[in-house]
Amino acid sequence: MTTPMSAAPEPDLLYSADEEALRDAVRALLADRSDPATVLAGLESALPYDRELWRALATGIGTAGLLVPEKLGGAGASAREAAVVLEELGRSVAPAPYLTSAVIAVTALLGCDTDQTDVAGPLAALAEGRTLGVLALPLTTAPGGAGEPTVRADADGALTGRVTSVADAAAAELLLVWAQGPHGPALHAVEAPADGVRTEAVIPLDLTRPLAHLTLDGAPGRVLAAGDRARDAVERALLTGAGLLASEQLGIAEWCLAETVRHTTQRTQFGRPVGSFQALKHRMAALWLEVASARAAARNAADALAGGSPDAPLAVAVAQAYCAPVAVRAAEECIQLHGGIGMTWEHPAHLYLKRAKADQLALGAPGRHRAALAELAGLSAP
Amino acid sequence: MTDAADLRRRTADLLAAHPPATTERLDFLRARFDAGLAWVHFPEGLGGLGAPRALQAVVDAELEAAGAPGNDPGRIGIGLGMAAPTLLRFGTEEQKKRFLRPLWTGEEVWCQLFSEPGAGSDLAALATRAVRDEKEGWVVDGQKVWTSSAHLARWAILIARTDPDVPKHRGMTYFVCDMTDPGVEVRPLRQITGEAEFNEVFLTGVRIPDAHRLGEVGEGWKVAQTTLMNERVAIGGIRIPREGGMIGVAATAWRERPELRTHDLHQRLLKLWVEAEVARLTGERLRQQLSKGQPGPEGSGMKLAFARLAQEISGWEVEFLAEDGLTYDDWTLRRPDGVDFTGRQAGYRYLRAKGNSIEGGTSEVLLNIVAERVLGLPPEPRTDKDVAWKDLPR
């Protein structure tokens, strides 16, 4: 029997020229339209996200369709490219529903029978950024954690039930609902807004990723996939979401480190830049090592997902278990090493702390991913 | 010598003469101050009896049992914890008589005008200027920051630069500043929690009579050390029962939410519980040393431990709460009267705790104090100590 370690395929952990070009385009857009000051100013507006920015990102640059084959209306790229987009979104902490719509909902639809127009139609709309879709599960749901549905479907396809803490649900026009029907669990499409669909906004810790509780009361739904196919589609969506979230966490950590280095180089106390003190310098150097390691872990997950590798579940669990705490630590260090200014609302550091902390809970906390590794790496619990 | 029995008798006399049920709150507090039962370790005539500090607990217990009103220490913490000990040590008789009674009763709230945008960890670099005017007073100009209670305060303790031509530690003077002076402007400073617990204070041509100077001209740094020492004791030295503070909140969450438990979170909670219990015991040991008159060096480390634990435990709690950890109670800009580190909900506690390692001396500065004053390690080479303040890089 081979161990999981010896079975690990050789991953490509670098960025291709095309990926770097994509990064440049996304970074330029975000620098122009969504710098931290802009994000801060828009935080307490009633808008769940910046629609103009989303259009430019999703349709203008065409990032919404990166995971979708060209024949289905997408760009025919892969998880590697989507990961680069998420790195940049993390770096700018932009409120854009990319992870929920262009990654998780799109992956769920790709797991259904795309020869059917009921599937191909919404998929093309999501890929073009015309429609916003979300998989209606709590944001905390880990791969393997969808469990039994909390929503029931009757014989006519009407859905009733409640799903809590769904990210970007209030703005979504397409809800992919995991529901228990007369013939077992199935994935249903529900158009929103509609009669029988109610979203109740939650005050989120991370104001850049809106959450809502979703209540369905006889909402009209269409079955997209049933049985094992539906289960696999949901599972693949969660796995892809968790794996690519690691790239967002990498982007958060990178910004926090870069901003901390910049600040401590400029801030003078005791007659010298505070970054010249070894006690601080060493902390930033240690953080750099963690960020470099997080990059390797995140690239490995993206590459495994892109190639459909059997190693993907392990790569994703490693990436989440490692990158989630790195992002939190980087954001916490960013605030501490900024001193008082880092505790103020007007400095953007808190946006990164709140996103990093919420991301730590999203798609399974690190402990959950370590527990998954017990199985995947053959390290059984005592 | 005042002993516990004597204090019980004096407390009974106070209660008999001013029954809490039929006495106005403020009248009772003034009578308590005048009876020397406000802070028994203060001198007679200034709210105390010159008794050992530990005996205050005797008075407090008797008064609490009788349902007597308190002076709301959460609201006047800066006055009680910082201004009062500084006034006691450096104030003139006139200043002590004028300020201590309304400070203790809460009739006059105090705030602290120390930190500046350019002078945080390096407080001695502060740039707010106080210049003598022709009428035996001072005119103050500058900007202060991180001032809690400034919007409620009647008075402030203030350090300002009075001589820019000497090295920074030598050119400062300590004052009592009238917060109702027309040159004082207070603006709320919003924090990452959404609320404005602190303020920015702009001082423009503020007049301070020389009679409101504390200590000698140029000795402001020495006076400020008394204030800062008391601040750190106040933050790190609160007596708490087992499972008091942040660990109690986390332990309660664990007990009440069995459906959220995992092995990973369990092991981490137990580790934090042990650390919190040991921090509590370290504080208790310090208090026992102090009561025997042998202050131990552990005191310097207490605030460090408190900050680290508050941050780790509140971070654990947010993670434990999963979906509830993704929520917040209210982002509205509010100006609270005080702060409760274990109040509101998990997200607030997590965010607020981030300030614990910055306010009242950053953890980095405190580690230097431990390294240099406790362990006796040589200090970092300093280029800023013997240079005139005006010639320092900024």
Chai-1 contact restraints between the chains, C-beta under 6 A:
chainA,res_idxA,chainB,res_idxB,connection_type,confidence,min_distance_angstrom,max_distance_angstrom,comment,restraint_id
A,P138,B,E323,contact,1.0,0.0,6.0,A-B,restraint_1
A,T140,B,A322,contact,1.0,0.0,6.0,A-B,restraint_2
A,T140,B,E323,contact,1.0,0.0,6.0,A-B,restraint_3
A,T164,B,E323,contact,1.0,0.0,6.0,A-B,restraint_4
A,S165,B,E323,contact,1.0,0.0,6.0,A-B,restraint_5
A,S165,B,L326,contact,1.0,0.0,6.0,A-B,restraint_6
A,V202,B,T327,contact,1.0,0.0,6.0,A-B,restraint_7
A,I203,B,T327,contact,1.0,0.0,6.0,A-B,restraint_8
A,I203,B,Y328,contact,1.0,0.0,6.0,A-B,restraint_9
A,L205,B,L326,contact,1.0,0.0,6.0,A-B,restraint_10
A,L205,B,Y328,contact,1.0,0.0,6.0,A-B,restraint_11
A,L205,B,G347,contact,1.0,0.0,6.0,A-B,restraint_12
A,T268,B,P393,contact,1.0,0.0,6.0,A-B,restraint_13
A,Q269,B,S121,contact,1.0,0.0,6.0,A-B,restraint_14
A,Q269,B,D122,contact,1.0,0.0,6.0,A-B,restraint_15
A,F270,B,D122,contact,1.0,0.0,6.0,A-B,restraint_16
A,F270,B,D384,contact,1.0,0.0,6.0,A-B,restraint_17
A,G271,B,T383,contact,1.0,0.0,6.0,A-B,restraint_18
A,G271,B,D384,contact,1.0,0.0,6.0,A-B,restraint_19
A,G271,B,L392,contact,1.0,0.0,6.0,A-B,restraint_20
A,G271,B,P393,contact,1.0,0.0,6.0,A-B,restraint_21
A,A279,B,E364,contact,1.0,0.0,6.0,A-B,restraint_22
A,I335,B,K354,contact,1.0,0.0,6.0,A-B,restraint_23
A,Q336,B,S357,contact,1.0,0.0,6.0,A-B,restraint_24
A,G339,B,G120,contact,1.0,0.0,6.0,A-B,restraint_25
A,G339,B,I358,contact,1.0,0.0,6.0,A-B,restraint_26
A,G340,B,G120,contact,1.0,0.0,6.0,A-B,restraint_27
A,G340,B,W146,contact,1.0,0.0,6.0,A-B,restraint_28
A,G340,B,I358,contact,1.0,0.0,6.0,A-B,restraint_29
A,M343,B,Q191,contact,1.0,0.0,6.0,A-B,restraint_30
A,M343,B,I192,contact,1.0,0.0,6.0,A-B,restraint_31
A,M343,B,G355,contact,1.0,0.0,6.0,A-B,restraint_32
A,W345,B,R190,contact,1.0,0.0,6.0,A-B,restraint_33
A,H350,B,I192,contact,1.0,0.0,6.0,A-B,restraint_34
A,A358,B,L326,contact,1.0,0.0,6.0,A-B,restraint_35
A,L361,B,G325,contact,1.0,0.0,6.0,A-B,restraint_36
A,L361,B,L326,contact,1.0,0.0,6.0,A-B,restraint_37
A,A365,B,E319,contact,1.0,0.0,6.0,A-B,restraint_38
A,G367,B,T262,contact,1.0,0.0,6.0,A-B,restraint_39
A,G367,B,D264,contact,1.0,0.0,6.0,A-B,restraint_40
